[in-house]
Amino acid sequence: MPENEAAAVDYLQEQGYSPTTIEKDESGVVILIFRPLPDNQLIGLFQALPMHLSAKTGIVMGDQPSIT
């Protein structure tokens, strides 16, 4: 959610992951975009996502459908 943007980014940076881009959808939900990672590092990013600060979580890899 927009009110959790700074806290979510700080939390992820503490875990070693920084978003490369931050966007907002039409309803104001913040979307964090990360650089492409090797397959063996994706689980670490997924585990680092701050679920306690998230309205919803989805992962899109390349042209694959979203995993929510």
Buried (B, 14 or more C-beta within 10 A) or exposed (E): EEEBBEEBBEBBEEBEBEBEEEEEEEEEBBEBEBEEEEEEEBEEBEEBBBEEBBEEEEEEEEEEEEEE
